[in-house]
Amino acid sequence: MLQDIRENAQGTIAKIIIGLLIVSLSIWGMDAIVGGFSGEPEVATVNGEDITEREFLRVVQMEGQRRLSEMENPDPSLLDEDRIRRDVLESLIQQQVLIQDANAQGLALSDEDIDSLITQMPQFQVDGTFNRDRFVAAVRNMGMGVGEFREAMRKQYVVNQIRAGIAQSGVVTDENVAQLLRIQNQTRDFRMLTVSAETVRDGVEVSDAEIEAYYQDNIDQYRLPERVDAEYIALSLEALAETVEVSDEDLEAYYKQQASELASEERRAAHILIEDGESASETMSEIQERLESGEDFADLAEEFSVDTLSAEQGGDLGFAERGIYDEAFEEALFALEKGEISEPVETSFGVHLIKLLDVRSSEVPPLEEMEAELRRELAQSQAQDRFAEVRTQLADSAYAADDLNAPAQELGLEIRETEGVTRDGGDAPFDHAGLVRQLFSDDVLKDRFNTELIGVGDNVSVVARVKTYYEAEEQPLEAVRDEIRMALLEQKTREALRERADTLIAELESGKKPEEMGVGDWQSYEDQPRNNPMLGGAIMSGVFSLERPEGDQAVFGSVLSDDGIAIIALEAVNERDASREGEEFSQLRNFLASLEGQREYRAYQQYLRESAEVERQ
């Protein structure tokens, strides 16, 4: 439950009322004073009950940490603090409404019930037994007191009772399930022919008057957003590594280290395995005697070995390096000379006789072949510490400087420039949301400070400043004339295709054949399901949107695509039986009932929320 609470910081645990004294003597041995916080500022009042500022700020912090934990590369600069505060306040209000409703229904959890829940949580146990110190430490790590946590559990439990009761009450009729299953499993027979866009494009023309009218009607589409030209310094580990000079002595030492790791020895073993029992010693002695008398190891493996798979190959196990076999087996194998047979070796599998058949070693490439790669790896390694040091220096220098010139000169870094960065970003590294947000902050945009040093990934950190700011502006017609012309050509081509399709469908419905109209031949498709991946979602959606044909009369329709229009003749709708006894029916019924229960719960939440008197401070 604690894990559930942590994972739902915005949901249940976030919505507690601070200031309650709820600690059971049966567990804690003394009262835990949490305090009433009387007179504490509130951020909202719900039906006369306050949501305190202290509670609100604590949950905001928890929610920020939760959202950071969901990022692949956690970056606080990417957090939208205003959005977090809005979301948290609304969730606290919603939770308070639900808690009040639970109280009104008389739903409650006793102190003894809470004690039982807490002591049974594995998160708070050591060797299967509840541990008070672990519990207190875990609760404090959540930024809560013991009393707060217990009260949060009490409220979470009763709210969950309402949620579960409503969500599990969703009901659907078997007939509705069967009907949906029939629709879901329905297939269709149809024919299709395609009219290419090229067949109508030659007749499409766009006049200057149409271009100007389109421009005036859609002028907002051709408004350039506010944007900036920016200067920036990018510090990357890779670039720093290129400046590192690797000495020949370091290279030689690194090569020897790598060579010892690359050099591997593989040994080809054969074995005879017998079961470890009362007769094992006698059987093993017999095998050894027959080996000494000159019998072949492979023949004896085939006769005696209980490892039937290798016995068929004369006991041959093939080549293997260290770390493959049981420790005792491996130690014996790697102590043998080629052709030598070991003494009996006991493992968890039984008792073995091991013969070393062959040895091979992988060759390590000469230094000359590996030099470039090894130098690069060494340079990267040596640049790591330097990168951290220079990053700190750059952050401090850029913070104190009025521009980027001094930091660049001090650290020998290059100032680069980019153009046209909008609030939605630009070319790398301005595809990083945190960097863009800082670039358009008041401090940087209006007061012309440098941004903070932002890590944009792949061991690259960037500090930037605004060079030139451009307000949003309309582009002149001449700048977008060609773009509008192309848009109108596409629009008119689509309209011409639709007109052509309507004409062809009318002729087909009158009895004409495609070959008589010069539009190619039909392609037939039978028993096709909704999710045919070969034809694509657009075509199948068009097929299944057509009305059911009556008798032998096909129903026609069309589907527009980027390169033409498809004319569809729906010939038959094939129904499948929906067995009410099968697993598919049962799963669909449970799924629909769950959806209905969730819908009812959301409606109930909305009703409570709309009925509540809420005052925001």
N, C-alpha and C positions, 0 to 999 in steps of 0.2 A: 504493500500500500504506500509506503514511503516513497518507493521508486515512482509509483503512479503519481503521487503528489508532486514530486520533483519535476516529472515530465509534463505536468499540467499546471505549471506555475501561474499561467495566465488564467486558468480555469478555477479549480477548487481552492487550492491552498492560498491563492492570492486574495481570496475574498473573505478574510476573517475580520472580526472586530476585536481590536486590541484593548486590553484593560480588564480582563476577567481573571478572577482567582479560582482556578480549577485544578487542584492537584490532589490526588488521592493519597491519604496517609498509608493505605495498605501497601503502596509501592514505594513512595518516596520518603516516608518516615518523618517529613516535616513539610510545612507549607512553603510553596514557592511563590514569593511575592512578585507579581507582575506589575501591579499598580493600576490605578484607575484612569490616569491621564485626564483627570477632570480639567476642563477649561482648555484642552488642547485644540488648536485650530483644526477646522474641518475643511475638506475639499468639496463635499456634497452631503446632502441630507436626503434620506430615502424614507418616506412615510414617517418623518420625525426622528429617525435614527441616523446618527452621524457616521460618515466615513472619514476617519481622521487623516490629517496630513501625514502623520508619522507612518500610518499603515500604507497610505498611497505611495509615499516615496520609497518605502521598503520594497513594495511589490514592483514599482518601476525598475528598481535596481535588479531584482530577481528576473524580471522579464527581459531586461537588456542582456543579462548574462545568459539566459536561455537562448535568445536569438543569436548571440555570438557563438554559442556551442553548436548551433546548427550550420554555421558557415564552414566551408571547406578550409578556408584560410581566415580565421577570426580576425576582424579588423574593426575596431571601435568606430573608426571614421565612417563606416558604412551604415551605422545605425541611424535611423530617423527618430531622434529623441521626441519630437513633437508627436509623431504617429504613435510611439510607444505610450506616451502619457495619455493620449486620447483613448487608445485601446484599453489600457489598464483601468482608467476611470470608468469607462462604459462596462467593463467586465465586473468591476467591483459593485457597481450599481445593480447589474443583473443578478449577481450572486446575493446581494443583500435582499433583493426582492424574493428570491427563492428561499432563503433562510427564513424570512418572515412568514412565508407561506407554510413552510414545514412546521414552524412553531405554532401557527394558527391551527394546523391539523393535529397538533398534539404529538408529533413525531419527536422522539427523544432517545438519547443513548445515555445510560447511567454511567457513573464513574467506574463501577465494576466492569461494565462492558468495555469501556475504553482501556482499562487496565489489561483486560484479557486480550484485546486486539494488539496492543503495543507489545506485550510480552511474547506474543506468538510471531511477531515479525522477524524473519531471519536477519534483517539488516541490523537488528539490535541484539543479536545473540552471539555468544562465543561458545564454541563446542556444543551447540544445541541448547544452550541455557541463556535466558535473558541476562544482559549485562547493562547495569544502570549507567556506567561510565561511557560505554559506547553510545547508548541512547542519547545522553546529554550532549556528547560531543557532536553527534550527527545533527541534532536539532539546532545547536548553536551554529554549525556550519551553514545552516539554512537561514541564519540571521533571525532566529526566533528564540523565545524563551520556552521553557517546558510548559507553562500554563497556556501560552499561545498555541503551541502545537496540539495540546490536548483539546483545546476548544476548537481548533481548526478541524481535527478529526471528528469531533462531535457533529459539527455543522456539515462536513463533507458527507458523513454517513447518512444523515437524515435527508439531505438534498438528493443523494444518490437513491434513496428509497423512493422518492417521488419520481425521479428520472426513470429508474428501472420499472416502476409500476406502470407508468404511462407508456414507455417504449415497448414493454413486453405485452401490452394490451392490444397492439395492432392486429387487426383481423382482416383477412381477405377471403372471399368465397372461392370454393373449388372451381366454380364455373368461370370466374374471372381469370384464375390461374390457367385453366385449360384453354381459354380463349387466347390468352397471351402466348401460351406455348404453341398453339396452332399457328398463330401469326408469325412467331419467331421461327418455326420450322417450315414455313411455307416456301415453296419454290415456284418458279415461273418459266414458261416456254415463250421465247420471243425471237423475232428476226431483227436485224439491224443493218443499216447501210449508212455510210458516212459521206457527207458533202464537205469537200475541202474549202477552206477559206480562200484559197487562190482562185476558185471559180467565180467569186463575186468581187474580189479586191480590185480588179481592173476597172470596174464600173464605179468605184468610189472616188469622189473628189471632195476636196476641202477648200473653201474659198477664204480669202483674207477677212471678209466680213464675218464669217463663222468663227474664225480664230479670235477676232477682236471681241465678239459677243461672248464667246466662251471665257475669255480672259476676264471680262467685266463681271460675269456671273459667278466666277470661281476665284476671284482675286485673292481670297484668304489662303488658297492653296499655294499661291506664289509669293507669299510673304516670307522673307528670310527671318528666322528667329534671331533674338539677340545672341551675340557670339563674341568671342575674344580671339585675338592672336596672343600667343603665350610664349614666354621664354622659360626654359627649364634646364635643370642639371639632373642627369640620370647617373646614379652610381650603381654599377653592377659588379657582381663577384666575377663574372666571366671576363669583363674588361680589365678588372684589377689583376686577375690572374695572368693576363697577357703581359703585364709589366714586371712580373716576377721572373728573376733570372735564377734558374736551377743550376747549381754547381755540378760538375762532373762527379765529384765525390758523393754528393747526395744521390745522384742518378744511379751510380754504381751500387750503393748500399740498398737503394730501393729495388733495383733489378734483382739483387741477390735474394732479397726478402720475397719478391714475387716469384722468382724462379723456384724457391723451395716450396711454394704453394702450388705452382703450376706442375711441378714434377710429381707425377703420381705413378705408383707401381701397381699393376694388376696381376693377380695370380689365378691360374686356372687349376681348380681343385677337383678331385674325384673323392667320393666317400662311400663307405659302407656303414649303414646305420642299422643298429639293432635295438630292440626295446630293452630298457633297463629293468630287468627282473631277476628272479632267482637263478635262471639259467644263463644270464648275460655273460658272466665270466667264462663259463664253459664254452659257450658259442664263440666268444671272441678268441679264446685260446685255440679252438679248432681252426678258425679263419687264419690266424697268424701262423699256425703250423703249416697249413696248406700253402700260404704265401712263401714261407721259407723253403718249402719243397719245390717251388718253382711255378706254382699255378698262377694264372693271370688274374690281376686285381679286378679287371672288368668282368671276368667270368664269375668271380666270387661275389662281386657287387650284385650282379643279376640274380645269383642264387640266394644270397642271404639278406640283402638290404631291404628294410621295410619302407624306404623311400622309393616307392615303385616308379615314380616319374623319372628320377635320375638313374634308377637301376636299369631301365631299358636302354640307357646310354652308357652302360658300364660304370655308373656312378658319377659321370661327368657333370659338374655343376657350372661349367663355363668360367669365363674370366670375371673377377670381381676385385674391387679395391677395398681398402680398410673401411670399416664402418658398416659393412653389409651383413656379416655373419655374427652369430653369438660370440661374446667376448672370448670364451675359452676356445672355441673353434678357430677364431681368427688368430689368437696368440699361437696356437699350435701350427696353423697353416703358414704363417709368416716366419716361423722358425725353421721350416724345412728347406732343404736343398732340392733342386729339381730332380724328380724321380724318386725322392725319399718318401717313406711311409711313416706316419706318426705312430706313437703308442696310443692305446685307447683314450679317447677324450669324452668326458661326460658333459652333456648340456641338458637343457630342459626337454630336448627332443628324444634323448636316449644316449646311447654310447656309439661313438664314431671311430672308424679308422680313416685317416685322411692321407691322400696321396697328392703330392704336388706334381702336376703334369707339365706346367709351363709358366714362364714369367715374362711379362713384357712391361716396358716403361715408356711413358710418353716423353717425347723430346721437347725440351724448352726452347722456344725460338731464341735466336741470338739477340744480344742487346741492340744491334743495329736495326733489327726489324721492329722492336718494341719501343725504341727510343722516343719517337714522337708522342706516342700514347702515354708513356711513363712520365715524360716531362710535363705533359698537360695535367695529369693526375697530381703530380707533386706540386705544380704551380697552383692548382685549385686548393689543395690542402694548405699550402703555406699562405694563400691569400685569405683564408677564412678569418684568421685573427686580425689581419690588416683591414679586412672589410668592416668588421665590427668597430674597429678603432676609427677608421675614416668616416663611417656612418655617423658616429657620435660627434666627430669634429664638424662634419657638414651640417648636422642638425643645429648645433650651437651657433656656428658661424652664420648660417642663413637666418636664424631667428634674430640675431643682433644686427644684421646688415640691412641697408636700405634698398639694395638690389642684389643681383646674383654675381656681380663682377668680383667683389672681394672674396666670396667663398670659392669661386672658380679659380682665381689666381692663387689663393692660399693653398689649395689642395691640388692644383694642376688638373682641373677638370674642365670639360668643354661645355659652353652654354649653347644649347640648341633652341630652335624656334619651330613653332607649328602654327597653322592658321585655321580659323573657322571652327573653333571648339564651341559647341553649344551646351546648354544645360543637360542635353542628352548624351554629351560626350563627343569624342572625336577619334582620331587615329591614336594608336598606342603611343605613349602610356596613358593617354587621356580617355581610354576606354574603361578606366578604373573609376567606379562611382564615387569613392571617397575622395580621390584627388579632384574630380570635377566639382564635387560639392564644395570643397574648400576654395577652389578657383573662383566660384561664383558667390562666395560669402562676402559680407560687407567689408570685413577687414582686408580682404585681398582685392576685391573688385573696386570698392570705393576709396578705401584708405591706402591702397597700393602697397600693402605689406606682402612679404613672401608667404607662401603656404608653409605648413609644417612639412617635415620630411615624411613622406608617405611610402610605405612598402607596397608595391604594386604586384608582387609575386615574382617567382623565379629568381630570388636573390637580387632584386632590382628595387632601389629606393629613389624617389623623385621629389625634388623641391621645385616649385614653379612660381611664376608671377605673371600678372597681366601686363602685356605690352600695349595692346590697343583694344578698346572696347567698342563694339558696334551695336547700336540699338536695333530693335526689330524694324524691318523696312520692306516695302513692296518692291519686287523686282520689276523693271520696266518690261513692257510687252516684247520688245526685240530680244531681250535676254532669254525669253521662254517661248518664243514663237515656234521653234522647231519641236519643242517638247509638246506644246499644245496641238500642233499639227498631227503628231504621231498619236496622241490620245484621241483626237477626233477621228483619225483614220481607223483606229481600232474600234471605236464606238460605232461608227457608220458601218464597218465591216460586220460587226455583230448584228446590227439591225438588218443589214442585207441578208445575212445568213438566216435570221429568224423568218424574214419574209419569204426567202427561197424555200425554207422548210415548210412553212404554212402552205405555200403553193403546191409543193410536192405531195404533202399529206392529203390535200384536197383531191389531187389527181389520183393518188393511190386509193382513196376511199371511193372514188368513182369507178374503180376497176382497172385502172391502167397498171402496166407492169414497169418496173424500174428500167428495164432495157429499152422500153419504148420512150422513156424520158431521158435516156442517156446519162443515168446516174450510177451505173454499176450494178452489181448483183447483191442480193440479200446474203447475209451471214446468219446461220441459224444457231440458236442456243437452246438446249432443252434442260429442264429440271435444274435451273440455276438458283442457288441460295442468295440471300441478301448480301453476304460478305464475300462474294467472288473477287479474289485479289487480282485476277488476270484482267478483268474489265474495269476495275476501279470503283471507288465509292460513288462518284458522280453518276456514272452510267446505271449502276444498280439502284441507286436512289431514284433515278428517273423511271426505271422499269417498275419498281415497287410503288411508285406514286400513281401509276395509271389505274383507272377503274377496271374492274373485272369484266372481261369480254363476255358477251352473250352469244351462245351458239358458235357458229363458225366465223363470225364477224370479228376481225382483229380490231384492237383499240390502238390508235396511233398517238405518238408523242415525240418530243425531241429533247435533246440534251446538248447544250452549247459547251464547247471546249475551246482551248487556246488556238487550236489549228483547224477548227471546223465545227460542224454540227452533226450529231448522230440522230438519225430518224429511227424510231423504235416501233415495231408492230408487235404488240402483246397478243399472244394467241391463246394461252391457257394459264390458269392459276391452279397449282397442285397443292392440295391440302394433305397434311400428315396427321395420323391419329395421335391424340395426346393422351397417353395412358396415365391414369390417375394413380397407378400402383408403382410406377417406376421411380428411380432415384432422382431423375431430372425434374419430375413434377414436384417431389418433396422439397428439393433444394430451391426451386423457383418460388414455391409457396412460402417457405421460411424467409426468403429474401424479400419478397413483396410485403410480408407481414412486418418485417423489421423496418422497411422503408416507411410503411404506414405509421408504425409506432413512433419513429423519429419525427415524422411530419406532425403528428399530434403533439409530441412533446415541444417542438419548436413553436407550434401555435399556442400552446399553454404558456410557454415562456413569454411570447409576445403579448399575450393577454395580460399577464401579471405586470409586465414592464409598462404597458400603455396605461394600466390602471393605477400605477404608483404615482405618488406626488414626489417629484424629484426637484431639489433645488441645488444648482451648482454654484459654488462660490467663485 
